[in-house]
Amino acid sequence: QVQLVESGGGLVQAGGSLRLSCAGSGRTFSRDVMGWFRQAPGKERECVAAISWSGQRTYYTDSVKGRFTISRDNAKNTVYLQINSLKAEDTAVYYCASAFSWGAQAMGITDVNYWGQGTQVTVSS
């Protein structure tokens, strides 16, 4: 069974940091584009970061540039999202996702072939 399992979410104060992890199983994701999406209540799911299979290409949505860092360890079949300087507006469920190739806008919802179950990030102000 192919799975992406996120961990690392939680409740944190504004200005704090979290590191999300996403472990893949059931197949190798080393050749996939990997990304992190988030969905806040009442809002659409959006891609906040993506990384190419080699790690040489990355994408960040404007609102997280300079605060979020995506990385991957293909040997561990794992992708990470380091989140610094957290803001209340970062509160959302964060989903890990994979795609076969880099999309027109890095990683759109229709590009995704596997989703994780999501992990809640709540930022208190």
N, C-alpha and C positions, 0 to 999 in steps of 0.2 A: 504494500500500500504506500503510495507516494504521499508524503506529508511535508509541510512546512510548519514548524512549531516555534512561536515567538515566546520570549520571556524577557523580564526586566522592567516591565511596566510597574506603575505604582503611583502613590500620592507624594508629591514633592512641592516644596515652597517655591514661589516665584524667584528666579535667579539661580535656582539649583540645577543639578545635572542628573541625567539618567543615561544608561547604556542599554539599548535594546539588542537582543540577539535573536537570530532566526536560524534554527537548525533544520537542514533538509535531511530526509530519509527516504528510502525506497528507490532512489535513483540519484545519479550525480547531477548536481546543478552547476558544475564547474564551467560549462560552456553556455550557460544561460545568462541573460541580463537579469539582475536582481534589483528589486526596488522596495521602497517603503511607501505605503499609502496611509492616509489618515482620514477618519470620518468623524466629524463632530455632530452632535444632535441637531437635526434639521438642516444639515448641510450635505453637499455631495462629497463623495469620496474623491480625494485628490492625491496625486503622486507628489510626495515631498522630496524624494531623493531616489536616484537610480545609479547603478554602477555596471559597467560592461564586464564581460567575463574575465578580462585581463586586469581589470581595475584601473586601466589607463584613462578611461572616460567616465566622467561623473556628471550628474545633473542634480540641481537643487532648485526648487521653486523659490521665487524671490523672497518670500516671507521668512525663509529659514536660512538663507545664505549667511555664512559667517558664524552660525550657531550650531548647525547640524553637520555631522561628518559621517558619510557612509563608507564602509570598508568591507572587505570579504577575505575569508581564508578558505580557499578552494580545497585544501587538504582536509579541512574539517567540515566541508560542505555547509559553511555557516556564513551569514552576512550580519553585519552589525550596523547600528545607528547610534552614534554618540550625539546626545542632545545636551547642549549647554545653554546657559542664560535663559532658562525656561520662562515662558510667559503664560498668563492665564489663557490666552487664545490658542495655545498649543494643546489644550485639553481636548482629547479625542481618543477614539480607539485606533490603534496603529496596527496596520496589516503588512505583513511581508508578502511579496509576490515575485513570481518569476515569469520571464518571457523568452521566447526563442531568439528574438533579435531586437535591436534598438529601433524604437518606433519613430514616427515623424516628430513627436514631441517627447523623446526619450522613452517614456513608458506610459501608455494610456491604458484605461481599463480594458479596452478590447484587445490589447496586446497580451494580456495576462493569461498564462496557461495553468498556473497553480496559485492558490491563495492560502495563507495561513489563517488561523482561527481568530486572530486579533488579540491585542493586549491593551488594557486601559491605561492611559496616562492622564492623571489629573493634577493640575497645577493650582495650588491655592495662593491667593494674593494677600 
